[in-house]
């Protein structure tokens, strides 16, 4: 068969616009040329792909089979062309990300530090929010992405896509004045006799620990309330109470309390509007370098029913959230920079143009 790319391109436009005449206008061509090209296509394929009548055209069964493949091919070609265009001009653009404090320290800052060195003219706007606030901002289109920690309560009707990036663990820390030995394990319940620092109500961390303490039958009420996770360590160093922080935020002369009953792991998740699955995959491939760098286990996902929680690992839980693909790719420094560059180089209009392909 001697079928050129142009024949398939014309076929694609004819089906999209529903007529030879409209396809000719879209392609800046003439209707007779379009008709001739489709006649040649059918001749080369040896099958009829259109029913023609005075009312217009309609795909035959063979035509539907062909368009199913051609449609996929042209979507991929359009994306590839856009990606190549972006690689030529990665010196501008902007992105706004709503980030919870732990996610900022655990995942985002290391990525952005490297990115900013190479592409200083791209504006990255970060809003420091609690998990519920970041999800709300995303649903209200105030941010393009939400990078947050579990637990996460979402409505099943929300059009949000989710990718789990990595797990993290928090540890109880205390000032040495409390005399808690750092070489002896104690039970979580023993912490009841010490003052404890909590985060404010309405944060994922506060919800997580309140639920954890209830499950353990513990009666712990906060003695000091911190507005952000960043405030916890200074409060601990001042002897105000026991705080819970991830390893990346520890520092100073404090005691890391060893627990007999280990704290469950939590997740860092990346959310985007569901129509932005392509954009989400680009940024996810970039951020997942954290899993490799810090030797975290592969991410797990339990957000199938509207709630993302910390949980036990299972084979079933490594699948996906909503409709977003979970294809895992090998991570290299080149891939990280490429994908993050691709995303941050898009203007908002360009992101909408890309993701509109997935609405068709």
C-alpha positions as CSV (number, residue, x, y, z in Angstrom):
1,X,0.0,0.0,0.0
2,X,1.2,3.5,-0.9
3,X,-0.7,5.5,1.8
4,X,0.9,8.8,2.9
5,X,0.6,10.6,6.2
6,X,-1.5,13.2,4.5
7,X,-4.2,10.7,3.7
8,X,-4.6,9.8,7.3
9,X,-4.4,13.4,8.4
10,X,-7.3,14.3,6.0
11,X,-9.3,11.3,7.2
12,X,-8.8,12.4,10.8
13,X,-10.1,15.9,10.0
14,X,-13.0,14.6,7.9
15,X,-14.2,12.5,10.8
16,X,-13.7,15.2,13.4
17,X,-15.6,17.8,11.4
18,X,-18.2,15.4,9.9
19,X,-17.9,16.6,6.3
20,X,-15.5,16.9,3.4
21,X,-16.3,20.6,3.1
22,X,-15.6,21.5,6.7
23,X,-12.4,19.4,6.7
24,X,-11.3,21.3,3.6
25,X,-11.8,24.6,5.3
26,X,-9.9,23.5,8.4
27,X,-7.0,22.3,6.3
28,X,-7.1,25.3,3.9
29,X,-7.7,23.0,1.0
30,X,-10.4,22.4,-1.6
31,X,-13.4,20.1,-1.2
32,X,-12.6,18.2,-4.5
33,X,-9.0,17.5,-3.2
34,X,-10.3,16.2,0.1
35,X,-12.8,13.9,-1.7
36,X,-10.1,12.7,-4.1
37,X,-7.8,11.9,-1.2
38,X,-10.4,9.9,0.6
39,X,-11.3,8.0,-2.5
40,X,-7.6,7.1,-2.9
41,X,-7.4,6.1,0.8
42,X,-10.3,3.6,0.3
43,X,-8.8,2.3,-2.9
44,X,-5.4,1.7,-1.2
45,X,-7.0,0.0,1.8
46,X,-9.4,-2.0,-0.3
47,X,-12.3,-1.2,2.0
48,X,-15.0,1.5,2.2
49,X,-14.5,3.8,5.2
50,X,-17.4,6.2,4.6
51,X,-21.1,5.9,3.8
52,X,-21.9,8.9,1.6
53,X,-25.4,10.3,1.2
54,X,-27.1,13.7,0.7
55,X,-27.3,14.0,4.5
56,X,-23.5,13.8,4.8
57,X,-21.0,11.1,5.7
58,X,-20.9,8.3,8.2
59,X,-18.2,5.9,9.1
60,X,-18.5,2.3,8.1
61,X,-17.6,-0.5,10.5
62,X,-14.1,-0.6,8.9
63,X,-14.0,3.2,9.1
64,X,-14.6,3.1,12.8
65,X,-11.9,0.6,13.3
66,X,-9.5,2.8,11.4
67,X,-10.4,6.0,13.2
68,X,-9.9,4.4,16.6
69,X,-6.3,3.9,15.8
70,X,-5.8,7.1,13.8
71,X,-7.3,9.2,16.6
72,X,-4.8,7.8,19.2
73,X,-1.9,8.4,16.8
74,X,-2.8,12.0,16.1
75,X,-3.3,12.7,19.8
76,X,0.2,11.4,20.4
77,X,1.6,13.3,17.5
78,X,0.1,16.5,18.7
79,X,1.6,16.0,22.2
80,X,5.0,15.2,20.7
81,X,5.0,18.3,18.6
82,X,4.1,20.4,21.6
83,X,6.8,18.8,23.7
84,X,9.4,19.5,21.1
85,X,8.3,23.1,20.8
86,X,8.6,23.4,24.6
87,X,12.1,22.1,24.7
88,X,13.1,25.0,22.4
89,X,11.9,27.7,24.8
90,X,12.2,26.7,28.4
91,X,13.1,30.1,29.7
92,X,9.6,31.3,30.6
93,X,6.3,30.1,32.1
94,X,4.7,29.8,35.5
95,X,3.1,27.3,37.8
96,X,1.2,27.7,41.1
97,X,1.4,24.8,43.6
98,X,-0.5,24.5,46.9
99,X,1.9,22.6,49.3
100,X,1.6,21.3,52.8
101,X,4.6,21.9,54.9
102,X,5.9,18.4,55.2
103,X,5.4,17.8,51.5
104,X,7.4,20.9,50.8
105,X,10.4,19.8,52.9
106,X,10.2,16.1,52.0
107,X,9.7,16.3,48.2
108,X,9.3,19.7,46.5
109,X,12.3,21.8,47.7
110,X,15.0,19.4,46.5
111,X,13.4,19.3,43.0
112,X,12.9,23.0,42.7
113,X,16.4,23.9,43.9
114,X,17.9,21.9,41.1
115,X,15.4,23.2,38.6
116,X,15.8,26.8,39.4
117,X,19.5,26.6,38.8
118,X,18.9,25.6,35.3
119,X,15.8,27.6,34.5
120,X,15.9,30.8,36.6
121,X,13.3,32.6,34.5
122,X,10.4,30.3,35.2
123,X,8.2,31.6,38.0
124,X,7.2,28.9,40.5
125,X,4.6,30.2,43.0
126,X,4.2,28.1,46.1
127,X,1.4,28.6,48.6
128,X,2.0,27.1,52.0
129,X,-1.3,25.5,53.0
130,X,-2.8,22.7,55.1
131,X,-3.9,19.6,53.2
132,X,-7.6,20.5,53.2
133,X,-6.8,24.1,52.2
134,X,-4.6,23.0,49.3
135,X,-7.3,20.6,48.0
136,X,-9.9,23.3,48.3
137,X,-7.6,25.7,46.4
138,X,-7.2,23.1,43.6
139,X,-10.9,22.6,43.3
140,X,-11.4,26.3,43.1
141,X,-8.7,26.6,40.3
142,X,-6.6,28.8,42.6
143,X,-3.6,26.4,42.1
144,X,-2.7,24.0,39.3
145,X,-1.4,21.3,41.6
146,X,-1.7,20.3,45.3
147,X,1.1,18.4,47.0
148,X,-0.2,17.2,50.3
149,X,0.0,14.5,53.0
150,X,-2.4,11.9,54.2
151,X,-5.1,11.6,55.6
152,X,-6.9,13.3,52.7
153,X,-10.7,13.6,52.6
154,X,-12.1,14.0,49.1
155,X,-15.5,13.8,47.6
156,X,-15.9,10.9,45.2
157,X,-17.6,13.4,42.8
158,X,-14.6,15.7,42.7
159,X,-12.8,15.5,39.4
160,X,-9.4,15.1,40.9
161,X,-6.6,12.8,39.8
162,X,-4.1,11.5,42.4
163,X,-0.6,10.1,42.3
164,X,1.1,8.8,45.4
165,X,4.7,9.9,45.4
166,X,6.3,8.4,48.5
167,X,5.9,7.3,52.1
168,X,7.3,9.1,55.1
169,X,7.5,8.5,58.9
170,X,7.3,10.9,61.8
171,X,9.1,10.5,65.1
172,X,8.4,11.8,68.5
173,X,11.1,14.2,69.7
174,X,11.6,15.8,73.1
175,X,13.9,18.2,75.0
176,X,16.5,16.4,77.1
177,X,15.0,18.1,80.2
178,X,12.2,15.5,80.2
179,X,14.8,12.8,80.9
180,X,13.4,10.3,78.4
181,X,16.2,7.9,77.5
182,X,17.2,7.7,73.9
183,X,18.5,4.1,74.2
184,X,15.3,2.5,75.5
185,X,12.0,1.8,73.8
186,X,8.8,3.1,75.4
187,X,5.2,2.5,74.5
188,X,3.1,5.2,72.8
189,X,0.7,5.2,75.7
190,X,3.6,6.3,78.1
191,X,3.6,9.7,76.3
192,X,0.3,10.5,78.0
193,X,2.3,11.8,81.0
194,X,4.1,14.4,79.0
195,X,2.9,17.7,77.4
196,X,2.3,17.2,73.7
197,X,2.5,19.7,70.8
198,X,-0.3,19.5,68.3
199,X,-1.0,21.3,65.0
200,X,-4.1,23.4,64.6
201,X,-7.5,21.8,63.9
202,X,-8.2,21.5,60.2
203,X,-4.8,20.1,59.3
204,X,-4.2,16.6,58.1
205,X,-1.5,16.0,60.7
206,X,-3.9,17.0,63.6
207,X,-6.6,14.6,62.2
208,X,-4.0,11.8,61.8
209,X,-2.8,12.0,65.4
210,X,-6.2,12.4,66.9
211,X,-7.4,9.3,65.1
212,X,-4.2,7.4,66.0
213,X,-4.6,8.2,69.7
214,X,-8.2,7.2,69.7
215,X,-7.4,3.9,68.2
216,X,-4.8,3.3,70.9
217,X,-7.2,4.2,73.6
218,X,-5.1,7.2,74.6
219,X,-6.3,10.4,76.3
220,X,-3.9,12.9,75.0
221,X,-4.9,16.6,74.6
222,X,-2.6,19.2,73.3
223,X,-0.7,21.4,75.7
224,X,0.6,23.6,73.0
225,X,-0.8,24.2,69.5
226,X,1.5,25.1,66.6
227,X,0.2,26.8,63.5
228,X,2.7,25.0,61.2
229,X,5.0,22.0,61.3
230,X,8.0,24.4,61.1
231,X,7.0,25.7,64.5
232,X,7.1,22.3,66.2
233,X,10.9,21.9,66.4
234,X,11.6,25.3,68.0
235,X,8.8,24.6,70.5
236,X,10.4,21.2,71.3
237,X,13.8,22.8,71.7
238,X,12.3,25.3,74.1
239,X,11.0,22.4,76.3
240,X,7.3,23.1,75.6
241,X,6.4,19.5,74.9
242,X,6.8,16.4,72.7
243,X,6.4,17.0,69.0
244,X,6.1,14.6,66.0
245,X,8.2,15.5,63.0
246,X,9.7,13.7,59.9
247,X,13.4,13.1,59.9
248,X,14.0,15.8,57.3
249,X,12.8,18.5,59.7
250,X,14.7,17.3,62.8
251,X,17.7,19.2,64.1
252,X,19.3,20.4,67.3
253,X,20.0,18.9,70.7
254,X,16.8,16.8,71.2
255,X,15.9,13.3,72.1
256,X,14.4,11.1,69.4
257,X,12.1,8.8,71.3
258,X,12.1,5.2,70.4
259,X,8.7,3.6,70.3
260,X,7.8,0.0,70.8
261,X,4.7,0.4,68.6
262,X,6.0,2.1,65.5
263,X,4.0,4.9,64.0
264,X,2.2,4.0,60.7
265,X,3.7,5.5,57.5
266,X,2.0,8.4,55.8
267,X,1.8,9.3,52.2
268,X,2.7,12.3,50.2
269,X,0.3,12.7,47.3
270,X,0.1,14.9,44.2
271,X,-3.4,16.0,43.1
272,X,-4.5,17.8,39.9
273,X,-7.7,18.3,38.1
274,X,-8.7,15.0,36.4
275,X,-8.6,16.5,32.9
276,X,-4.9,17.2,33.5
277,X,-3.7,13.6,33.7
278,X,-0.9,14.3,31.2
279,X,0.3,17.3,33.2
280,X,0.1,15.2,36.4
281,X,2.2,12.4,34.9
282,X,4.9,14.8,33.9
283,X,5.3,16.4,37.3
284,X,4.9,13.0,39.0
285,X,7.7,11.5,37.0
286,X,9.8,14.4,38.3
287,X,8.8,14.3,41.9
288,X,9.1,10.5,42.2
289,X,12.9,10.8,42.2
290,X,12.4,11.1,46.0
291,X,11.4,7.5,46.1
292,X,14.6,6.5,44.5
293,X,16.9,9.0,46.3
294,X,15.8,8.2,49.8
295,X,15.1,4.5,49.1
296,X,11.4,4.8,50.0
297,X,9.2,1.8,49.2
298,X,7.1,2.1,46.1
299,X,4.1,4.3,46.7
300,X,0.8,2.8,47.7
301,X,-2.6,4.1,46.8
302,X,-5.9,3.7,48.8
303,X,-7.8,6.6,47.4
304,X,-10.4,4.6,45.4
305,X,-13.4,5.6,47.6
306,X,-12.8,9.2,48.2
307,X,-10.4,9.0,51.2
308,X,-6.6,8.7,51.0
309,X,-5.3,7.2,54.2
310,X,-2.0,5.8,55.6
311,X,-2.4,2.1,55.3
312,X,-0.9,-1.3,55.2
313,X,0.9,-2.4,52.1
314,X,-1.0,-4.8,49.8
315,X,-0.8,-5.9,46.2
316,X,-4.2,-4.3,45.5
317,X,-3.2,-1.0,46.9
318,X,-0.4,-0.3,44.4
319,X,-2.8,0.4,41.5
320,X,-4.2,3.9,40.9
321,X,-6.5,6.7,41.9
322,X,-9.5,7.6,39.9
323,X,-8.7,7.4,36.2
324,X,-5.0,8.4,36.3
325,X,-2.5,5.9,34.9
326,X,0.1,4.5,37.2
327,X,2.7,3.4,34.6
328,X,6.1,3.4,36.4
329,X,9.1,4.6,34.5
330,X,12.8,4.3,35.3
331,X,13.9,7.5,37.0
332,X,17.2,9.2,36.0
333,X,18.4,12.7,36.6
334,X,17.9,13.5,32.9
335,X,14.3,12.3,33.0
336,X,13.6,14.3,36.2
337,X,14.9,17.5,34.7
338,X,13.2,16.8,31.4
339,X,9.7,16.2,32.8
340,X,9.8,19.0,35.4
341,X,11.1,21.3,32.7
342,X,8.3,20.3,30.4
343,X,5.6,21.0,33.0
344,X,7.0,24.3,34.4
345,X,7.5,25.6,30.9
346,X,3.8,25.5,30.1
347,X,1.7,28.6,30.4
348,X,-1.8,28.1,31.7
349,X,-3.2,28.4,28.2
350,X,-0.8,25.9,26.9
351,X,-1.7,23.4,29.7
352,X,-5.4,23.8,28.8
353,X,-4.6,23.2,25.2
354,X,-2.7,20.0,26.0
355,X,-5.2,18.6,28.4
356,X,-8.1,19.4,26.0
357,X,-6.9,16.5,23.9
358,X,-8.0,14.2,26.6
359,X,-11.5,15.5,26.7
360,X,-12.2,14.4,23.1
